[in-house]
Amino acid sequence: MELTLIRNDFRELRGFLFEENNINDWDKIIVIYNIYLFFNHVYMLYYLLDNIMKNNISFTQQFKIIYLFFFLLCNLKNSYLYFILNVNKIDSKLANSLYHNTKKYFI
């Protein structure tokens, strides 16, 4: 059920970003960059988690990877909130819906 709501929200966001409307192009670019940054953080976290699970790396390498993992985990929350803030500049109703449908995953 929640996944359907999230998909509907992103479809509506896609309509705001790629259709002709009176929204400033720079606001659209910033939201697209936020989406890229957000998914890039998620990808890097999965990659680092895979490296942490390997048993054949030394303690110093594992420590560096764990440090980067927690650093990116903290930044993931910030990039999520920054994404919601910038969507709010486009449409506050959509930002509120996105926040309430996804907050349990990222906060």
C-alpha positions as CSV (number, residue, x, y, z in Angstrom):
1,M,0.0,0.0,0.0
2,E,2.7,2.5,1.0
3,L,4.8,1.6,-2.1
4,T,1.8,2.5,-4.3
5,L,1.5,5.8,-2.5
6,I,5.2,6.5,-3.0
7,R,5.0,5.6,-6.7
8,N,2.0,7.9,-7.1
9,D,4.0,10.7,-5.4
10,F,7.0,10.3,-7.7
11,R,4.7,10.2,-10.8
12,E,3.3,13.5,-9.7
13,L,6.8,14.9,-9.1
14,R,7.8,13.7,-12.5
15,G,4.9,15.7,-13.9
16,F,6.1,18.8,-12.1
17,L,9.7,18.3,-13.3
18,F,9.3,17.4,-16.9
19,E,6.1,19.0,-18.1
20,E,5.7,22.6,-19.1
21,N,4.6,24.7,-16.1
22,N,5.5,27.9,-14.4
23,I,8.0,26.4,-12.0
24,N,11.5,27.9,-12.1
25,D,14.0,25.7,-14.1
26,W,16.6,26.1,-11.4
27,D,14.2,24.6,-8.8
28,K,13.6,21.7,-11.1
29,I,17.4,21.1,-11.5
30,I,18.0,21.3,-7.8
31,V,15.3,18.6,-7.1
32,I,16.8,16.4,-9.8
33,Y,20.2,16.8,-8.3
34,N,18.7,15.9,-4.9
35,I,17.3,12.7,-6.3
36,Y,20.7,11.9,-7.8
37,L,22.5,12.6,-4.6
38,F,20.0,10.6,-2.5
39,F,20.2,7.5,-4.7
40,N,24.0,7.9,-4.9
41,H,24.2,7.7,-1.1
42,V,22.0,4.6,-1.1
43,Y,24.1,2.9,-3.7
44,M,27.4,3.7,-1.9
45,L,25.9,2.5,1.4
46,Y,25.1,-0.9,-0.2
47,Y,28.5,-1.1,-1.7
48,L,30.2,-0.4,1.6
49,L,28.0,-2.8,3.4
50,D,29.0,-5.5,1.0
51,N,32.7,-4.7,1.7
52,I,32.2,-4.7,5.4
53,M,30.8,-8.2,5.2
54,K,33.9,-9.6,3.6
55,N,36.1,-11.3,6.2
56,N,39.4,-11.2,4.3
57,I,40.2,-7.5,4.8
58,S,42.4,-6.1,7.5
59,F,41.2,-4.2,10.5
60,T,42.4,-0.8,9.3
61,Q,40.6,-1.2,6.0
62,Q,37.5,-2.4,7.7
63,F,37.6,0.6,10.1
64,K,37.9,3.0,7.2
65,I,35.0,1.4,5.4
66,I,32.8,1.5,8.6
67,Y,33.7,5.1,9.1
68,L,32.7,5.9,5.6
69,F,29.5,3.9,6.0
70,F,28.4,5.8,9.0
71,F,29.4,9.1,7.4
72,L,27.2,8.3,4.4
73,L,24.4,7.1,6.6
74,C,24.2,10.4,8.4
75,N,24.4,12.2,5.0
76,L,21.6,10.1,3.7
77,K,19.2,11.6,6.2
78,N,20.4,15.1,5.4
79,S,20.0,14.5,1.6
80,Y,16.5,13.1,2.2
81,L,15.4,16.1,4.2
82,Y,17.0,18.5,1.7
83,F,15.1,16.7,-1.1
84,I,11.8,17.2,0.8
85,L,12.6,20.9,1.4
86,N,13.2,21.5,-2.3
87,V,10.1,19.6,-3.3
88,N,8.3,21.8,-0.9
89,K,9.4,24.8,-3.0
90,I,7.6,23.3,-6.0
91,D,4.5,21.9,-4.3
92,S,3.9,21.8,-0.5
93,K,1.1,19.2,-0.7
94,L,3.4,16.8,-2.6
95,A,6.3,17.3,-0.2
96,N,4.0,16.6,2.7
97,S,2.7,13.4,1.1
98,L,6.3,12.3,0.2
99,Y,7.5,13.0,3.7
100,H,4.6,11.1,5.4
101,N,4.9,8.1,3.1
102,T,8.7,7.7,3.3
103,K,9.7,9.1,6.8
104,K,9.8,5.7,8.5
105,Y,12.5,4.5,6.1
106,F,14.9,7.5,6.4
107,I,14.3,9.2,9.8
